[in-house]
Amino acid sequence: MTRKPVVIGVTGGSGSGKTSIAKAIYDRFKGHSILMLEHDYYYKDQTHLSFEERLKTNYDHPFAFDTDLLIEHIQRLLQYEHIQKPVYDYAAHTRSEEVIEVEPKDVIIIEGILVLEDERLRDLMDIKLFVDTDADLRIIRRMIRDIKERGRTMDSVIDQYVNVVRPMHNQFIEPTKRYADIIIPEGGQNHVAIDLMVTKIQTILEQKSFL
């Protein structure tokens, strides 16, 4: 049987806890053959736009992502080929000249708000997870994060949530829940769900003789 990496997609709304879930799974297998690809690293290059035009980018819309490149990279990793993962410069609102060399591994975690939105991307996944958290918790978590870590004001966070994040969530993210194999409530605090996922991945890896 041809050796093929296991691909796990982890998605959910902003502030849902999807990153915590993805990192928890990753940490459980640290020391084994595992890597993580964050969709946020694959925002499109915008060097052809002025800085003022870049500021208008809607980062919650599928058009903001270079998903074609992500798919190409996953396909190469599935062939056990190296890739150069892009890095996004949030200060300049465009792709950095820096890249990250990524070695192929037996488990690939793909994490981001829209990783289940593109059918081509879904078709590459063996397991699809949707982290489902109530909207009130998501906005509170986002507010705490953006104020503490990104120096934003409460008014700006609320304005962005009402005018961009919420409508994009309802239009593009929430509908992808129907594609999930497993729906995990309450994000990174759901230790039972994390334990179940780790056990499932271990079983798959053992069947493939990766462990």
VENWO-V994773 format. One record per backbone hydrogen bond with DSSP energy under -0.5 kcal/mol. NH is the residue of the N-H (numbers start at 1). CO is the residue of the C=O. E is the energy in kcal/mol with one decimal. If there is no record, write none. Layout:
{{NH | CO | E} {NH | CO | E}}
This chain:
{{6 | 106 | -3.1} {8 | 6 | -0.5} {8 | 108 | -3.1} {9 | 127 | -2.9} {10 | 110 | -3.0} {11 | 129 | -2.2} {13 | 131 | -0.6} {16 | 13 | -2.2} {21 | 17 | -2.2} {22 | 18 | -2.7} {23 | 19 | -2.7} {24 | 20 | -2.2} {25 | 21 | -2.3} {26 | 22 | -2.4} {27 | 23 | -3.0} {28 | 24 | -1.7} {29 | 25 | -1.1} {29 | 26 | -0.7} {30 | 27 | -1.1} {31 | 32 | -0.6} {32 | 29 | -2.8} {34 | 32 | -1.3} {35 | 107 | -2.1} {37 | 109 | -3.4} {38 | 36 | -0.5} {39 | 37 | -0.5} {39 | 111 | -3.3} {41 | 38 | -1.7} {42 | 39 | -2.1} {43 | 40 | -1.0} {44 | 64 | -2.7} {49 | 46 | -2.0} {54 | 50 | -2.2} {55 | 51 | -1.6} {56 | 53 | -1.2} {57 | 54 | -2.0} {59 | 57 | -1.0} {61 | 58 | -1.5} {64 | 61 | -2.1} {65 | 62 | -1.7} {66 | 42 | -3.8} {67 | 65 | -1.2} {69 | 66 | -0.5} {70 | 66 | -1.6} {71 | 67 | -2.7} {72 | 68 | -2.2} {73 | 69 | -2.4} {74 | 70 | -2.5} {75 | 71 | -2.5} {76 | 72 | -1.7} {77 | 73 | -2.4} {78 | 74 | -2.4} {79 | 75 | -0.6} {79 | 76 | -0.8} {80 | 77 | -1.8} {81 | 76 | -2.2} {83 | 102 | -2.0} {85 | 83 | -0.6} {85 | 100 | -2.9} {87 | 98 | -0.9} {89 | 94 | -2.6} {90 | 88 | -0.9} {93 | 89 | -1.2} {94 | 89 | -1.6} {96 | 87 | -3.1} {100 | 85 | -2.8} {101 | 99 | -0.5} {102 | 83 | -2.8} {107 | 33 | -1.3} {108 | 6 | -3.2} {109 | 35 | -2.6} {110 | 8 | -3.2} {110 | 108 | -0.5} {111 | 37 | -2.4} {111 | 109 | -0.5} {112 | 10 | -1.9} {115 | 112 | -0.9} {117 | 114 | -1.4} {118 | 114 | -0.6} {119 | 117 | -0.6} {121 | 118 | -0.5} {122 | 118 | -2.3} {123 | 119 | -2.3} {124 | 121 | -1.2} {125 | 122 | -1.9} {126 | 7 | -2.9} {127 | 7 | -1.7} {129 | 9 | -3.2} {130 | 182 | -2.3} {131 | 11 | -3.3} {132 | 130 | -0.8} {132 | 184 | -2.5} {133 | 131 | -0.7} {138 | 134 | -2.0} {139 | 135 | -2.4} {140 | 136 | -1.6} {141 | 137 | -2.6} {142 | 138 | -2.4} {143 | 139 | -2.4} {144 | 140 | -2.5} {145 | 141 | -2.5} {146 | 142 | -2.9} {147 | 143 | -2.2} {148 | 144 | -2.4} {149 | 145 | -3.0} {150 | 145 | -0.7} {150 | 146 | -0.8} {151 | 147 | -0.5} {152 | 146 | -2.1} {157 | 153 | -1.9} {158 | 154 | -2.5} {159 | 155 | -2.5} {160 | 156 | -2.3} {161 | 157 | -2.3} {162 | 158 | -2.6} {163 | 159 | -2.3} {164 | 160 | -2.4} {165 | 160 | -2.0} {166 | 161 | -3.2} {168 | 164 | -2.3} {169 | 165 | -2.4} {170 | 166 | -2.5} {171 | 167 | -2.0} {172 | 168 | -2.9} {173 | 168 | -1.0} {173 | 169 | -0.9} {174 | 169 | -3.0} {176 | 173 | -1.5} {177 | 174 | -1.7} {178 | 175 | -1.1} {179 | 176 | -1.7} {180 | 177 | -1.4} {181 | 128 | -2.2} {182 | 128 | -1.9} {184 | 130 | -2.8} {184 | 182 | -0.5} {185 | 183 | -0.6} {186 | 132 | -1.6} {187 | 184 | -0.6} {189 | 186 | -1.4} {190 | 187 | -2.4} {191 | 189 | -1.6} {194 | 190 | -1.8} {195 | 191 | -2.5} {196 | 192 | -2.3} {197 | 193 | -2.3} {198 | 194 | -2.5} {199 | 195 | -2.3} {200 | 196 | -2.3} {201 | 197 | -2.7} {202 | 198 | -2.5} {203 | 199 | -2.1} {204 | 200 | -2.2} {205 | 201 | -2.7} {206 | 202 | -2.5} {207 | 203 | -2.3} {208 | 204 | -1.7} {209 | 206 | -1.1} {210 | 205 | -3.4} {211 | 205 | -0.7}}
